[in-house]
Amino acid sequence: MATYDDERLSYQRAMDFLTANEPEQRIDIHLSYQSFRYLEEILYGDAKKAVMNLTDHKRYPRVEYSAIDSRVIIHTIPTALHSASAVGLNDCIRDSVRDILGRHDKRNLGNRIMPVGESTYSSVDEQGVRSTKTPDAGLMYDNGQHMNLLLIIEAGVSEGYQQLKADIELWLKKFECQIGILLSPAGEVGNPGSGTERALFENAMWQARRSRPFGPYRFSGHSWFGTLDTALIEVFKTDVHTHEISSEQYVVVEDGTVAVQGNSLDIGLIMGDLFPFDEELSADEKAEPICLATDTLLPMIESAAHRTAMKRHNDSLTTH
């Protein structure tokens, strides 16, 4: 049990983080549920304008809570590498599902698989403590009466791997989610400098993408995005009998180069994972693997690195 002083110091760290609201940041702090609710009220309630300068149309900073370990998770606005990669991976999975359904002349079933959007989920445990979480991306199943959360994707850099793994476990244990996918790109973030002439910069970034799509993206003595050394996809599943969580990793980028061979990547998902309640698919159809098209997956990651460099440059033009 945390002492009063520990609780107060942790709460002040959270307030300092929220007030600064620097982009591309995340902090995990252990706080009581009562302290989390007060932070949530400050961020989303009527008091927020008096405490920090946040625009109403942005959902960041975002405050979440894990009842598993009394952990408050605070995010500020993410990079394109974070957000676009998660949504892109989600689209790759959904496209593969639609292709399979098309081959079996069951395209109508694709309408039952829907993206989660920016939905925030809540789950109340037996003590009345509410876990809250917003996935970076994910898929739901519409059975005509209610929506089942099937798959969520969490993205982040390797330095936060244990935090991201804890996020995945929260989804699987508290939200009855079927599958959790962790997308973990790792490498040098880069050290942006002051703004430079836009046209020259944009041309340099396109040249960099053509010659070295995973970085570095440098211009005028500054690294606007470093090198994406590694990118891996880790798929987590819960055993229906033992309820134990297992995972498998699939490397996409290694040492700054493509590690995927062939036109598709099998990440251990099958159609039955996304249609567990549907009897319109035969046993053989449910056993079909859901593979990611590499000609979609790889450009998605390249584009995210490029867009991150562009955003940092554009941000520098408004702050210098």
C-alpha positions in Angstrom: 0.0 0.0 0.0 1.4 3.4 -1.0 2.0 5.9 1.8 0.3 9.3 1.7 3.5 11.0 0.7 4.1 8.5 -2.1 0.6 9.0 -3.4 1.0 12.8 -3.2 4.3 12.8 -5.1 2.9 10.4 -7.8 -0.2 12.6 -8.2 2.0 15.7 -8.6 4.1 13.9 -11.3 0.9 13.2 -13.1 -0.3 16.8 -12.9 3.1 18.1 -14.1 3.0 15.7 -17.1 -0.6 16.7 -17.9 0.2 20.4 -17.7 3.3 20.2 -19.9 1.4 18.1 -22.5 4.5 17.5 -24.6 3.9 15.4 -27.7 5.0 11.8 -28.1 5.1 11.0 -24.4 3.6 8.4 -22.1 3.9 8.0 -18.3 2.7 5.1 -16.1 2.1 6.0 -12.4 0.6 3.9 -9.6 -2.2 5.8 -7.9 -5.4 5.0 -6.0 -8.6 4.8 -7.9 -9.8 7.9 -6.1 -6.8 9.9 -7.3 -7.3 8.6 -10.9 -11.0 9.7 -10.8 -9.9 13.2 -9.8 -7.3 13.4 -12.6 -10.0 12.2 -15.0 -12.3 15.0 -13.8 -9.6 17.6 -14.2 -8.8 16.4 -17.8 -12.4 15.8 -19.1 -14.6 17.8 -16.7 -15.4 21.4 -16.3 -12.3 22.1 -14.3 -9.9 21.4 -17.1 -9.8 24.8 -18.7 -8.8 26.4 -15.4 -5.8 24.0 -15.0 -4.3 23.5 -18.5 -4.6 24.9 -21.9 -6.2 22.1 -23.9 -8.3 22.4 -27.0 -11.7 20.6 -26.8 -11.4 18.9 -30.1 -8.3 16.9 -29.2 -8.5 13.8 -27.0 -5.0 14.2 -25.7 -3.7 14.0 -23.1 -5.5 10.8 -22.5 -5.8 9.2 -19.0 -6.6 5.5 -18.5 -6.7 3.2 -15.5 -5.8 -0.5 -14.9 -7.5 -2.1 -12.0 -5.1 -5.1 -12.3 -2.2 -3.1 -10.8 -3.6 0.3 -9.8 -1.8 1.9 -12.7 -2.7 5.3 -14.3 -1.6 5.5 -17.9 -1.3 9.0 -19.4 -0.6 9.6 -23.1 0.0 12.8 -25.0 -0.5 13.1 -28.8 1.3 10.3 -30.6 3.6 10.3 -33.6 2.4 9.1 -37.0 4.7 6.1 -36.5 2.5 5.2 -33.5 -1.0 6.0 -34.7 -0.8 5.4 -38.5 1.0 2.1 -38.0 -1.6 0.7 -35.7 -4.5 1.8 -38.0 -2.6 0.5 -41.0 -2.1 -2.9 -39.4 -5.7 -3.0 -38.5 -6.7 -2.3 -42.2 -4.3 -5.0 -43.4 -6.0 -7.6 -41.2 -9.5 -6.5 -42.3 -8.5 -6.5 -46.0 -7.2 -10.0 -45.7 -10.5 -11.1 -44.0 -12.5 -9.6 -46.8 -10.3 -11.3 -49.5 -10.9 -14.7 -47.9 -14.7 -14.0 -47.6 -14.7 -13.0 -51.2 -13.1 -16.2 -52.3 -15.9 -18.1 -50.5 -18.7 -15.8 -51.8 -19.5 -14.7 -48.3 -18.7 -11.0 -48.6 -21.7 -10.1 -46.5 -20.1 -11.5 -43.4 -17.4 -8.8 -43.7 -20.0 -6.2 -42.6 -20.0 -7.9 -39.2 -16.4 -7.0 -38.6 -16.1 -3.3 -37.8 -13.2 -1.1 -36.6 -13.3 0.2 -33.0 -12.5 3.8 -33.9 -11.5 5.9 -31.0 -13.9 4.2 -28.5 -13.0 4.2 -24.8 -13.9 1.0 -23.0 -14.7 0.6 -19.4 -14.8 -2.6 -17.2 -15.9 -2.6 -13.6 -14.6 -5.3 -11.3 -16.1 -6.8 -8.2 -14.7 -4.0 -6.0 -16.4 -1.4 -8.1 -13.1 -0.2 -9.6 -13.4 0.8 -13.2 -10.6 0.0 -15.7 -10.6 2.3 -18.7 -8.7 1.9 -22.0 -8.7 3.3 -25.5 -7.0 1.0 -28.1 -4.8 2.4 -30.8 -6.9 0.3 -33.3 -9.0 -2.8 -33.2 -12.0 -4.8 -34.6 -15.4 -5.6 -33.2 -17.9 -8.3 -34.2 -21.6 -7.3 -34.6 -23.9 -10.2 -34.0 -27.0 -8.2 -34.5 -27.7 -7.8 -30.8 -24.4 -6.4 -29.3 -20.8 -5.8 -30.2 -18.1 -8.2 -29.2 -14.5 -6.8 -28.9 -12.5 -9.3 -30.9 -9.1 -7.7 -31.5 -7.1 -4.7 -30.2 -3.8 -3.2 -31.4 -1.4 -1.3 -29.1 1.6 0.4 -30.7 4.7 1.9 -29.1 8.4 2.0 -29.0 10.6 -0.8 -27.5 11.5 1.2 -24.4 7.9 0.8 -23.3 7.6 -2.9 -24.1 6.6 -4.0 -20.6 4.1 -1.2 -20.3 2.5 -2.2 -23.7 2.5 -5.9 -22.7 0.7 -4.9 -19.5 -1.8 -3.0 -21.6 -2.4 -6.1 -23.7 -3.0 -8.2 -20.6 -5.5 -5.6 -19.3 -7.5 -6.0 -22.5 -7.5 -9.8 -22.4 -8.2 -10.1 -18.7 -10.6 -7.2 -17.9 -12.3 -6.5 -21.2 -12.9 -10.1 -22.5 -11.1 -9.3 -25.7 -10.2 -12.3 -27.8 -6.8 -11.2 -29.3 -4.3 -8.5 -28.5 -1.6 -7.4 -31.0 1.4 -5.4 -30.0 3.1 -3.4 -32.8 6.6 -2.4 -31.5 8.8 -0.3 -33.7 12.3 0.4 -32.2 15.1 2.7 -33.1 16.6 6.2 -32.8 13.8 8.7 -32.5 15.9 11.6 -33.8 16.6 15.1 -32.5 14.6 17.7 -34.4 16.1 21.2 -34.7 14.7 24.5 -35.9 12.5 24.9 -38.9 13.9 25.3 -42.4 12.6 26.2 -45.8 9.5 23.9 -46.4 9.9 23.1 -50.1 13.6 22.0 -49.7 12.8 20.0 -46.6 9.9 18.2 -48.2 12.0 17.2 -51.2 14.8 16.0 -48.9 12.3 13.8 -47.0 10.9 12.2 -50.2 14.5 11.5 -51.3 15.2 9.9 -48.0 12.1 7.7 -48.2 13.1 6.5 -51.7 16.6 5.6 -50.7 16.3 4.5 -47.0 12.6 4.3 -46.1 13.3 3.2 -42.5 15.5 6.2 -41.8 17.4 8.2 -41.0 15.5 11.3 -42.2 18.1 14.1 -42.0 18.2 17.6 -43.3 20.1 20.8 -42.5 22.2 19.1 -39.8 19.2 17.7 -37.9 17.7 14.2 -37.6 14.0 14.6 -38.0 13.5 10.9 -37.7 16.3 8.4 -36.8 16.6 4.8 -37.9 13.8 2.3 -37.5 16.1 -0.6 -36.5 13.4 -3.1 -35.6 9.7 -3.5 -36.1 7.9 -6.6 -34.7 4.3 -7.7 -34.4 3.5 -9.8 -31.3 0.1 -11.6 -31.1 -1.4 -12.5 -27.7 -4.2 -15.0 -27.3 -6.0 -16.4 -24.2 -6.5 -20.2 -24.0 -10.2 -20.8 -23.7 -9.7 -23.7 -21.2 -6.8 -22.6 -19.0 -7.2 -18.8 -19.5 -3.5 -18.5 -19.8 -2.1 -15.9 -22.2 0.5 -16.9 -24.8 2.2 -14.9 -27.5 4.2 -15.2 -30.7 6.5 -12.6 -32.2 6.9 -11.8 -36.0 9.7 -9.6 -37.1 8.9 -7.2 -39.9 12.0 -5.0 -39.9 15.4 -6.0 -38.6 18.7 -3.9 -38.6 16.9 -1.3 -40.6 16.0 -3.6 -43.5 12.9 -5.7 -44.4 12.9 -9.0 -42.7 9.7 -10.4 -44.3 10.1 -12.9 -47.2 7.5 -13.3 -49.8 4.2 -11.5 -50.5 2.4 -12.2 -47.3 3.1 -12.5 -43.5 1.3 -15.2 -41.4 0.9 -13.8 -37.9 -0.9 -16.8 -36.5 -4.5 -15.5 -36.9 -7.2 -17.6 -38.5 -10.7 -16.8 -39.6 -12.2 -18.5 -36.6 -10.5 -15.9 -34.4 -12.5 -13.2 -35.9 -15.7 -15.2 -36.5 -15.9 -17.3 -33.3 -19.7 -17.0 -33.0 -20.6 -17.4 -36.6 -21.9 -20.7 -38.0 -22.1 -19.5 -41.6 -18.4 -20.3 -41.9 -17.5 -24.0 -42.2 -14.8 -25.6 -40.0 -12.4 -25.5 -43.0 -13.1 -21.8 -43.7 -12.6 -20.9 -40.0 -9.2 -22.6 -40.2 -7.9 -20.4 -43.0 -5.0 -18.2 -42.0 -5.3 -14.4 -42.1 -2.1 -13.3 -43.7 -0.9 -9.7 -44.1 -0.1 -8.4 -47.6 3.5 -7.2 -47.4 3.0 -4.8 -50.3 0.5 -3.0 -48.0 2.2 -3.6 -44.6 5.7 -2.3 -45.5 4.7 0.9 -47.2 2.5 1.6 -44.2 5.5 1.6 -41.9 7.6 3.5 -44.3 4.9 6.2 -44.6 4.6 6.4 -40.8 8.3 7.1 -40.5 8.1 9.7 -43.2 5.0 11.4 -41.7 6.6 11.5 -38.3 9.6 13.4 -39.7 7.3 15.8 -41.5 5.2 16.5 -38.4 8.2 17.3 -36.3 9.4 19.7 -38.9 6.0 21.4 -39.2 5.7 21.6 -35.4 9.2 23.3 -35.2 7.9 26.0 -37.6 5.3 27.0 -35.1 7.5 26.9 -32.0 10.6 28.7 -33.2 
